[in-house]
Amino acid sequence: MALMSRNNNIHKEEFMEEYRHDIFIMLLSMGVDRSAAIALIKTSKNDIEIWAGSRPATGSIVTPQMAARMIVRASNLNIESGL
């Protein structure tokens, strides 16, 4: 049983890493510079965990693209992205 739990945690960690990376790439594509994107992801950590959901096998609740848009809107960044 402990091995199964550890295995799920590994998958969850990998899923979260990929989810944050996808959000990061989307932020960059929206015109946010790298350091600002990293800072936004750090400050949005709790929201990102909620949006990702608790079951990696079913995918995220909120797509990384939508998560990036919500992060930008909440931050009041002035970027030319057509939002």
N, CA, C and O atoms as a MOPAC input file, in Angstrom:
PM7 MOZYME 1SCF
protein

 N      0.81100 1    -1.19000 1     0.00000 1
 C      0.00000 1     0.00000 1     0.00000 1
 C      0.85800 1     1.25800 1     0.00000 1
 O      0.53300 1     2.22400 1    -0.69000 1
 N      1.94900 1     1.26300 1     0.76200 1
 C      2.82000 1     2.43300 1     0.81500 1
 C      3.46400 1     2.68600 1    -0.54000 1
 O      3.63300 1     3.83600 1    -0.94500 1
 N      3.82000 1     1.62300 1    -1.23500 1
 C      4.41600 1     1.77300 1    -2.55400 1
 C      3.42400 1     2.41800 1    -3.51600 1
 O      3.80400 1     3.27900 1    -4.31000 1
 N      2.16600 1     2.01400 1    -3.45400 1
 C      1.13800 1     2.58000 1    -4.31800 1
 C      0.98500 1     4.07600 1    -4.04200 1
 O      0.87800 1     4.87300 1    -4.97500 1
 N      0.97400 1     4.45500 1    -2.77400 1
 C      0.84400 1     5.86200 1    -2.39600 1
 C      2.03700 1     6.66500 1    -2.89900 1
 O      1.86900 1     7.77200 1    -3.41000 1
 N      3.21600 1     6.12600 1    -2.76100 1
 C      4.42600 1     6.79800 1    -3.23600 1
 C      4.37400 1     6.95800 1    -4.74300 1
 O      4.75100 1     8.00600 1    -5.26700 1
 N      3.91900 1     5.94900 1    -5.43700 1
 C      3.79900 1     5.98700 1    -6.88600 1
 C      2.84800 1     7.09200 1    -7.33000 1
 O      3.13800 1     7.82200 1    -8.27800 1
 N      1.70800 1     7.21500 1    -6.64400 1
 C      0.74900 1     8.26700 1    -6.97300 1
 C      1.34700 1     9.64600 1    -6.74900 1
 O      1.09400 1    10.56200 1    -7.53200 1
 N      2.13800 1     9.80900 1    -5.68800 1
 C      2.77800 1    11.08200 1    -5.42000 1
 C      3.76700 1    11.44300 1    -6.51200 1
 O      3.86100 1    12.60600 1    -6.90400 1
 N      4.49900 1    10.46500 1    -7.00400 1
 C      5.44800 1    10.71500 1    -8.08300 1
 C      4.69100 1    11.18400 1    -9.32100 1
 O      5.09700 1    12.15100 1    -9.96700 1
 N      3.61500 1    10.51700 1    -9.65000 1
 C      2.83000 1    10.91600 1   -10.81100 1
 C      2.24400 1    12.30800 1   -10.61700 1
 O      2.22100 1    13.10300 1   -11.55700 1
 N      1.77700 1    12.60800 1    -9.42500 1
 C      1.20800 1    13.92000 1    -9.11400 1
 C      2.28200 1    15.00000 1    -9.25000 1
 O      2.02900 1    16.06800 1    -9.80700 1
 N      3.47400 1    14.71700 1    -8.74200 1
 C      4.57000 1    15.68600 1    -8.83600 1
 C      4.95000 1    15.93800 1   -10.29300 1
 O      5.16700 1    17.08400 1   -10.68700 1
 N      5.03100 1    14.89100 1   -11.08400 1
 C      5.34400 1    15.04200 1   -12.50900 1
 C      4.25200 1    15.83200 1   -13.21800 1
 O      4.53500 1    16.71200 1   -14.03000 1
 N      3.01400 1    15.51100 1   -12.90500 1
 C      1.88300 1    16.21200 1   -13.50200 1
 C      1.93100 1    17.69900 1   -13.15700 1
 O      1.74600 1    18.54700 1   -14.03000 1
 N      2.17800 1    18.01600 1   -11.88200 1
 C      2.23400 1    19.41500 1   -11.45600 1
 C      3.39200 1    20.14900 1   -12.12800 1
 O      3.24600 1    21.30700 1   -12.51900 1
 N      4.52000 1    19.49600 1   -12.26300 1
 C      5.67000 1    20.10900 1   -12.92900 1
 C      5.32500 1    20.43300 1   -14.38400 1
 O      5.62700 1    21.52400 1   -14.87000 1
 N      4.70300 1    19.49700 1   -15.06600 1
 C      4.30900 1    19.73100 1   -16.45700 1
 C      3.24300 1    20.81900 1   -16.55200 1
 O      3.28400 1    21.64100 1   -17.46800 1
 N      2.30000 1    20.83600 1   -15.63100 1
 C      1.22800 1    21.82900 1   -15.62900 1
 C      1.80800 1    23.23000 1   -15.43400 1
 O      1.45400 1    24.15600 1   -16.16400 1
 N      2.69900 1    23.38800 1   -14.44900 1
 C      3.33600 1    24.68900 1   -14.22600 1
 C      4.17400 1    25.09900 1   -15.42700 1
 O      4.20400 1    26.27600 1   -15.78900 1
 N      4.85800 1    24.13900 1   -16.05000 1
 C      5.65900 1    24.44300 1   -17.23600 1
 C      4.76200 1    24.94000 1   -18.37900 1
 O      5.09700 1    25.91300 1   -19.05500 1
 N      3.64700 1    24.28100 1   -18.58600 1
 C      2.72300 1    24.70600 1   -19.63800 1
 C      2.17800 1    26.10800 1   -19.37400 1
 O      2.01900 1    26.89800 1   -20.30500 1
 N      1.89500 1    26.41600 1   -18.11500 1
 C      1.44600 1    27.76200 1   -17.75600 1
 C      2.56200 1    28.76400 1   -18.03900 1
 O      2.31300 1    29.84200 1   -18.57900 1
 N      3.78200 1    28.40800 1   -17.67500 1
 C      4.95000 1    29.26200 1   -17.91700 1
 C      5.10300 1    29.56600 1   -19.40400 1
 O      5.29300 1    30.72000 1   -19.78600 1
 N      5.02100 1    28.53900 1   -20.23800 1
 C      5.14900 1    28.72500 1   -21.69000 1
 C      4.03800 1    29.62400 1   -22.21200 1
 O      4.28200 1    30.48000 1   -23.06300 1
 N      2.83800 1    29.44100 1   -21.71600 1
 C      1.71500 1    30.28900 1   -22.14700 1
 C      1.94000 1    31.72700 1   -21.72400 1
 O      1.68100 1    32.64600 1   -22.50100 1
 N      2.41600 1    31.93900 1   -20.51000 1
 C      2.70800 1    33.30200 1   -20.06100 1
 C      3.74200 1    33.95900 1   -20.96800 1
 O      3.60100 1    35.12500 1   -21.33600 1
 N      4.77800 1    33.21300 1   -21.32500 1
 C      5.79200 1    33.75100 1   -22.23500 1
 C      5.18300 1    34.11100 1   -23.58600 1
 O      5.50000 1    35.15400 1   -24.15800 1
 N      4.31100 1    33.24600 1   -24.09000 1
 C      3.69100 1    33.50800 1   -25.38800 1
 C      2.75500 1    34.70800 1   -25.35200 1
 O      2.45700 1    35.30500 1   -26.38700 1
 N      2.29200 1    35.05800 1   -24.15400 1
 C      1.41500 1    36.21800 1   -23.99000 1
 C      2.20300 1    37.51500 1   -23.83100 1
 O      1.61500 1    38.59300 1   -23.75000 1
 N      3.52400 1    37.41700 1   -23.78700 1
 C      4.35600 1    38.60800 1   -23.70200 1
 C      4.90700 1    38.91100 1   -22.32800 1
 O      5.53100 1    39.95400 1   -22.13200 1
 N      4.69300 1    38.02700 1   -21.37400 1
 C      5.24000 1    38.21200 1   -20.02900 1
 C      6.70400 1    37.78700 1   -20.06100 1
 O      7.02700 1    36.73300 1   -20.60700 1
 N      7.60300 1    38.60200 1   -19.47600 1
 C      9.01100 1    38.18700 1   -19.48900 1
 C      9.24300 1    37.05500 1   -18.49200 1
 O      8.42500 1    36.80200 1   -17.60800 1
 N     10.37400 1    36.38400 1   -18.65800 1
 C     10.65800 1    35.16100 1   -17.90300 1
 C     10.61400 1    35.36500 1   -16.39400 1
 O      9.99800 1    34.57500 1   -15.67800 1
 N     11.26000 1    36.41600 1   -15.90900 1
 C     11.29700 1    36.62100 1   -14.45600 1
 C      9.90800 1    36.93700 1   -13.90600 1
 O      9.56000 1    36.48600 1   -12.81500 1
 N      9.11800 1    37.69700 1   -14.64100 1
 C      7.75100 1    37.99700 1   -14.20100 1
 C      6.89800 1    36.73100 1   -14.22400 1
 O      6.07500 1    36.51900 1   -13.33300 1
 N      7.09200 1    35.89100 1   -15.23700 1
 C      6.32400 1    34.64300 1   -15.33300 1
 C      6.63400 1    33.72800 1   -14.15200 1
 O      5.73300 1    33.12300 1   -13.57100 1
 N      7.89800 1    33.63200 1   -13.80800 1
 C      8.29400 1    32.80200 1   -12.66600 1
 C      7.67300 1    33.34400 1   -11.38400 1
 O      7.15100 1    32.58100 1   -10.57000 1
 N      7.72900 1    34.66400 1   -11.20700 1
 C      7.15200 1    35.28200 1   -10.01000 1
 C      5.63700 1    35.08300 1    -9.95100 1
 O      5.08700 1    34.81800 1    -8.88200 1
 N      4.96800 1    35.20900 1   -11.08600 1
 C      3.51500 1    35.02100 1   -11.12200 1
 C      3.13400 1    33.58700 1   -10.75600 1
 O      2.15900 1    33.36100 1   -10.03900 1
 N      3.89500 1    32.63800 1   -11.24500 1
 C      3.61700 1    31.23600 1   -10.93500 1
 C      3.82900 1    30.97400 1    -9.44100 1
 O      3.05400 1    30.24900 1    -8.81700 1
 N      4.87100 1    31.56100 1    -8.88100 1
 C      5.12400 1    31.38000 1    -7.44600 1
 C      4.00800 1    31.99400 1    -6.61200 1
 O      3.55100 1    31.38400 1    -5.64600 1
 N      3.56500 1    33.19600 1    -6.97600 1
 C      2.52500 1    33.84700 1    -6.17900 1
 C      1.15600 1    33.20200 1    -6.38300 1
 O      0.26100 1    33.37400 1    -5.55600 1
 N      0.99100 1    32.46900 1    -7.47000 1
 C     -0.29200 1    31.81100 1    -7.76600 1
 C     -0.26900 1    30.33200 1    -7.41100 1
 O     -1.11900 1    29.56900 1    -7.86900 1
 N      0.70000 1    29.92400 1    -6.59800 1
 C      0.89600 1    28.50400 1    -6.29200 1
 C     -0.38200 1    27.81400 1    -5.81200 1
 O     -0.72400 1    26.73700 1    -6.30100 1
 N     -1.08100 1    28.42000 1    -4.86900 1
 C     -2.28900 1    27.79000 1    -4.32900 1
 C     -3.37000 1    27.64800 1    -5.39600 1
 O     -4.00800 1    26.60000 1    -5.49800 1
 N     -3.57700 1    28.68900 1    -6.18300 1
 C     -4.56900 1    28.62100 1    -7.25600 1
 C     -4.19800 1    27.55300 1    -8.27400 1
 O     -5.05800 1    26.79800 1    -8.72800 1
 N     -2.93200 1    27.48700 1    -8.62900 1
 C     -2.47400 1    26.50700 1    -9.61600 1
 C     -2.74100 1    25.09000 1    -9.12600 1
 O     -3.16300 1    24.23800 1    -9.90700 1
 N     -2.50400 1    24.82800 1    -7.84900 1
 C     -2.76700 1    23.49200 1    -7.30400 1
 C     -4.25300 1    23.15100 1    -7.36300 1
 O     -4.62000 1    22.00700 1    -7.63200 1
 N     -5.09900 1    24.13300 1    -7.11300 1
 C     -6.54300 1    23.90700 1    -7.19600 1
 C     -6.95400 1    23.66200 1    -8.64300 1
 O     -7.70800 1    22.73100 1    -8.92700 1
 N     -6.45700 1    24.49900 1    -9.56300 1
 C     -6.81100 1    24.35500 1   -10.97300 1
 C     -6.33600 1    23.03700 1   -11.55300 1
 O     -6.97800 1    22.48300 1   -12.44400 1
 N     -5.21500 1    22.52800 1   -11.05500 1
 C     -4.68000 1    21.26100 1   -11.56100 1
 C     -5.56700 1    20.09000 1   -11.16600 1
 O     -5.66500 1    19.10500 1   -11.89700 1
 N     -6.20900 1    20.19600 1   -10.01400 1
 C     -7.03900 1    19.09900 1    -9.53700 1
 C     -6.20300 1    18.08000 1    -8.78900 1
 O     -4.98000 1    18.19400 1    -8.70700 1
 N     -6.87200 1    17.09800 1    -8.25400 1
 C     -6.18300 1    16.10900 1    -7.42700 1
 C     -6.00800 1    14.76100 1    -8.11900 1
 O     -5.45100 1    13.83000 1    -7.53700 1
 N     -6.48400 1    14.65600 1    -9.36200 1
 C     -6.38300 1    13.37500 1   -10.06900 1
 C     -5.69000 1    13.57700 1   -11.42100 1
 O     -6.35300 1    13.86500 1   -12.41800 1
 N     -4.37100 1    13.42800 1   -11.45900 1
 C     -3.61700 1    13.65100 1   -12.69200 1
 C     -4.10300 1    12.80700 1   -13.86900 1
 O     -4.00600 1    13.23400 1   -15.02000 1
 N     -4.61600 1    11.63500 1   -13.59200 1
 C     -5.05400 1    10.75000 1   -14.67800 1
 C     -6.21400 1    11.34600 1   -15.46900 1
 O     -6.40000 1    11.01300 1   -16.63900 1
 N     -6.99000 1    12.21800 1   -14.84400 1
 C     -8.13900 1    12.80500 1   -15.53900 1
 C     -7.81300 1    14.15100 1   -16.15300 1
 O     -8.64800 1    14.73200 1   -16.84600 1
 N     -6.61200 1    14.65800 1   -15.91000 1
 C     -6.22500 1    15.95700 1   -16.44200 1
 C     -6.59000 1    17.07300 1   -15.48100 1
 O     -7.16400 1    16.84500 1   -14.41600 1
 N     -6.24500 1    18.27700 1   -15.88500 1
 C     -6.48100 1    19.42300 1   -15.01200 1
 C     -7.92900 1    19.88900 1   -15.09200 1
 O     -8.63700 1    19.60800 1   -16.05900 1
 N     -8.35100 1    20.60200 1   -14.06200 1
 C     -9.68500 1    21.18600 1   -14.04700 1
 C     -9.72000 1    22.39300 1   -14.97900 1
 O    -10.67300 1    22.58600 1   -15.73300 1
 N     -8.66800 1    23.19600 1   -14.91300 1
 C     -8.52100 1    24.38600 1   -15.74500 1
 C     -7.32300 1    24.15400 1   -16.66700 1
 O     -6.25800 1    23.74500 1   -16.20600 1
 N     -7.49100 1    24.41100 1   -17.95500 1
 C     -6.37300 1    24.22200 1   -18.88000 1
 C     -5.23900 1    25.18400 1   -18.52500 1
 O     -5.49000 1    26.25200 1   -17.96600 1
 N     -4.00900 1    24.82300 1   -18.83900 1
 C     -2.89000 1    25.72500 1   -18.57200 1
 C     -3.06200 1    27.07800 1   -19.28100 1
 O     -2.65200 1    28.11500 1   -18.75900 1
 N     -3.66400 1    27.05600 1   -20.45900 1
 C     -3.87000 1    28.29200 1   -21.19900 1
 C     -4.82100 1    29.22500 1   -20.45500 1
 O     -4.55300 1    30.42000 1   -20.32900 1
 N     -5.92100 1    28.68200 1   -19.96900 1
 C     -6.87300 1    29.49000 1   -19.22300 1
 C     -6.26500 1    29.92800 1   -17.89200 1
 O     -6.49500 1    31.05300 1   -17.45000 1
 N     -5.49900 1    29.05700 1   -17.25600 1
 C     -4.84100 1    29.41200 1   -15.99500 1
 C     -3.91300 1    30.60500 1   -16.21000 1
 O     -3.89700 1    31.53000 1   -15.39800 1
 N     -3.14600 1    30.59200 1   -17.28700 1
 C     -2.24300 1    31.71100 1   -17.59100 1
 C     -3.03400 1    32.99700 1   -17.79600 1
 O     -2.63200 1    34.05500 1   -17.31100 1
 N     -4.14000 1    32.91800 1   -18.49800 1
 C     -4.97100 1    34.10900 1   -18.71600 1
 C     -5.51900 1    34.64700 1   -17.39500 1
 O     -5.53300 1    35.85800 1   -17.17600 1
 N     -5.97100 1    33.75000 1   -16.51600 1
 C     -6.50500 1    34.18900 1   -15.22900 1
 C     -5.40900 1    34.82200 1   -14.37000 1
 O     -5.65500 1    35.80500 1   -13.67100 1
 N     -4.20800 1    34.25900 1   -14.42200 1
 C     -3.08300 1    34.81100 1   -13.66700 1
 C     -2.76100 1    36.21900 1   -14.15900 1
 O     -2.55100 1    37.12400 1   -13.35100 1
 N     -2.72100 1    36.40800 1   -15.46700 1
 C     -2.42100 1    37.72700 1   -16.03200 1
 C     -3.50100 1    38.73000 1   -15.65500 1
 O     -3.19500 1    39.85600 1   -15.26300 1
 N     -4.75000 1    38.33300 1   -15.77000 1
 C     -5.84900 1    39.25400 1   -15.41400 1
 C     -5.79300 1    39.64500 1   -13.94600 1
 O     -6.00400 1    40.81000 1   -13.60600 1
 N     -5.51300 1    38.68900 1   -13.07500 1
 C     -5.45900 1    38.97200 1   -11.63800 1
 C     -4.26400 1    39.85400 1   -11.28000 1
 O     -4.30300 1    40.58100 1   -10.28800 1
 N     -3.21100 1    39.79000 1   -12.08100 1
 C     -2.00000 1    40.55000 1   -11.78600 1
 C     -2.05300 1    41.97400 1   -12.31400 1
 O     -1.22400 1    42.80200 1   -11.93500 1
 N     -3.00400 1    42.27200 1   -13.17500 1
 C     -3.14100 1    43.59500 1   -13.78900 1
 C     -1.92400 1    43.98600 1   -14.62400 1
 O     -1.59900 1    45.16800 1   -14.73300 1
 N     -1.25200 1    42.99500 1   -15.21400 1
 C     -0.14000 1    43.29800 1   -16.10100 1
 C     -0.66600 1    43.98400 1   -17.34900 1
 O     -1.75100 1    43.66200 1   -17.83400 1
 N      0.08600 1    44.90400 1   -17.85300 1
 C     -0.29100 1    45.60700 1   -19.06700 1
 C      0.47600 1    44.98500 1   -20.23300 1
 O      1.57600 1    45.42700 1   -20.56300 1
 N     -0.09600 1    43.97700 1   -20.84400 1
 C      0.53600 1    43.34000 1   -21.98700 1
 C     -0.39000 1    43.42600 1   -23.18300 1
 O     -1.61200 1    43.46000 1   -23.03900 1
 N      0.19300 1    43.46000 1   -24.34600 1
 C     -0.57100 1    43.52400 1   -25.58500 1
 C     -0.84900 1    42.11600 1   -26.07000 1
 O     -0.10900 1    41.59100 1   -26.90200 1
 N     -1.92200 1    41.48500 1   -25.55500 1
 C     -2.15400 1    40.09200 1   -25.91900 1
 C     -3.55300 1    39.85000 1   -26.47300 1
 O     -3.88900 1    38.71800 1   -26.82100 1
 N     -4.34400 1    40.85800 1   -26.55800 1
 C     -5.67800 1    40.66200 1   -27.08400 1
 C     -6.61300 1    39.98900 1   -26.11800 1
 O     -7.59800 1    39.38200 1   -26.53900 1
 N     -6.33400 1    40.08000 1   -24.82100 1
 C     -7.24100 1    39.48800 1   -23.85000 1
 C     -8.44100 1    40.35600 1   -23.78600 1
 O     -9.36900 1    40.07100 1   -23.02900 1

